[in-house]
Amino acid sequence: MLKKNLIVGQSGGPTAVINSSLYGVVSEGLAHPEEIGHVYGMVNGIEGFLNGTVLDFEEALPGEKLGYLKHTPGAYLGSCRYKLPESLEDPVYPLLFKKFEEMNIGWFFYIGGNDSMDTVSKLSRYAARIGSDIRVIGEPKTIDNDLVHTDHTPGYGSAAKYVASTVREIILDANVYEKKSVTIVEIMGRHAGWLTAAGALARKYPGDNPFFIYLPETAFNTEEFLAKVEKAFEKNCNVVVCVSEGIHDADGTFICEYDNSVGTDSFGHKMLAGCGKYLENLVRDRLGVKARSVELNVSQRCSASLLSATDQQEAVSAGVYGVQAALKGETGMMVSFIRETDENGNYRMRCGLEDVNEICNAEKPVPAEWITDDGADVTEEFVQYALPLVQGKVDVPLGEDGLPVFVYRK
């Protein structure tokens, strides 16, 4: 009997460990030669697959090169933001499954966030409709940490570690002068503030900077913000504030929209970067003090220098677990993380499976009880939730030039 082949793709924004999940899928796929023939990769996701751009991992990353995926940031296979049609009657579905049949695909894996899980949902439902035996599994990924039915997502721990470490550095830099100043740190997060909340991990003691943390889960009031900053000068002449790019007022207007230069992206979404600069100017104009803004931008999602070892290990585990589940016949599922404690009360994680149809196109906000009543900070419960996820250091190998050694797709 002809052995079936496995194919895997990546979608959406990259993370520091999306390639670790890829490593988990590929390495576990290659570990079952009695059941799996080839392990293929879709270059630029489902869109690339439709265009016929596919690679064979045994040829692309032979031997020990495969292991380099674990510390390579970005998305090795490339990504896409292609959304499959809502109607399963669309001709793209029979075209996709014809291509699957031509390549003798038996297992399909997609690594990504909400939209990627939407792809997994649609493909698994179409497979069931036509009686296909292809197993379709979603591998979670997002620095936003907003996928439902999982304790957290691969990528969040490393991004949170980067945010906390960088904010701590910014705090030390801000404290060098005995002159009133405000530093606004703008952090990714359109609708969920998980990543911005990680700024709380930067504090070295209670009452330390950042004095305020604003998430999109609550309405932002500029007058209250200015009053709080002015009051904070009584404690420290240097005030650091962390804000999500998606903070908005009580009417739902993004704060960055008060800057007339804000535009929209190719999907028509407001380009949210800019709320930090708006608040910087507001503080300078209204309070008459030195103000600056720092936008962490893409570095928070792609930095390999601050990889969380816990995040990396869990991302690999997710990939491995997904292949094992698919070989047992599971389909239409997403790998999830379940938080547990050992006999000493220490954090540990185990993988599970959740129905992808209950996950796609939904968002998990930071719980209201983890946000202070005034909406200007997070609670200790959040800190205890996030701390285990940023633990451990990954030693990224360096080349003769003293720079990190990554793998690149040629």
LINHUGI-V795935 format. One record per backbone hydrogen bond with DSSP energy under -0.5 kcal/mol. CO is the residue of the C=O (numbers start at 0). NH is the residue of the N-H. If there is no record, write none. Layout:
CO;NH, CO;NH
//
This chain:
3;36, 4;105, 4;106, 5;39, 6;108, 7;41, 8;110, 14;17, 16;19, 16;20, 17;21, 18;22, 19;23, 20;24, 21;25, 22;26, 23;27, 24;28, 25;29, 26;30, 28;31, 31;34, 31;35, 34;3, 37;5, 37;39, 38;56, 39;7, 40;42, 40;54, 41;43, 41;44, 43;47, 44;48, 45;49, 46;50, 47;52, 48;51, 51;53, 52;42, 54;40, 54;56, 55;58, 55;59, 56;60, 61;64, 62;65, 63;66, 63;67, 64;67, 65;68, 66;69, 67;70, 68;71, 70;72, 73;75, 74;77, 76;43, 77;44, 79;11, 81;83, 86;89, 89;92, 89;93, 90;94, 91;95, 92;96, 93;97, 94;98, 95;99, 96;100, 97;101, 98;102, 99;104, 100;103, 103;4, 105;134, 106;6, 107;136, 108;8, 109;111, 109;138, 110;10, 111;140, 112;116, 113;117, 114;118, 115;119, 116;120, 117;121, 118;122, 119;123, 120;124, 121;125, 122;126, 123;127, 124;128, 125;129, 126;130, 126;131, 133;135, 134;107, 134;136, 135;331, 135;332, 136;109, 137;139, 137;334, 138;111, 141;144, 145;363, 146;149, 152;155, 152;156, 153;141, 154;158, 155;159, 156;160, 157;161, 158;162, 159;163, 160;164, 161;165, 162;166, 163;167, 164;168, 165;169, 166;170, 167;171, 168;172, 169;173, 170;174, 172;175, 173;176, 176;178, 179;289, 180;238, 181;183, 181;291, 182;184, 182;240, 183;185, 183;293, 184;242, 185;295, 186;244, 188;245, 192;196, 193;197, 194;197, 195;198, 196;199, 197;200, 198;201, 199;202, 204;207, 211;241, 212;214, 213;243, 214;217, 217;247, 219;221, 220;224, 221;225, 222;226, 223;227, 224;228, 225;229, 226;230, 227;231, 228;232, 229;232, 230;233, 231;234, 231;235, 236;180, 236;238, 238;182, 239;209, 239;210, 239;211, 240;184, 241;213, 242;186, 243;246, 246;254, 247;219, 248;251, 252;248, 253;256, 254;257, 255;258, 257;259, 258;261, 262;270, 264;267, 268;264, 269;271, 271;274, 273;277, 274;278, 275;279, 276;280, 277;281, 278;282, 279;283, 280;284, 281;285, 282;286, 282;287, 282;288, 283;287, 289;181, 291;183, 293;185, 293;295, 295;298, 296;299, 297;300, 297;301, 298;302, 303;306, 306;308, 306;393, 307;311, 308;312, 309;313, 310;314, 311;315, 312;316, 313;317, 314;318, 315;319, 316;320, 317;321, 318;322, 319;323, 320;324, 321;325, 322;326, 323;327, 324;327, 324;329, 325;328, 331;355, 332;137, 333;353, 335;351, 336;150, 336;338, 337;349, 339;347, 341;344, 345;341, 347;339, 349;337, 351;335, 353;333, 354;357, 355;358, 355;359, 358;361, 362;364, 366;369, 367;370, 369;378, 371;374, 375;212, 376;371, 378;381, 378;382, 379;383, 380;384, 381;385, 382;386, 383;387, 385;388, 385;389, 386;389, 387;390, 390;309, 391;308, 392;394, 393;395, 394;396, 396;404, 398;401, 402;398, 403;405, 407;409
//
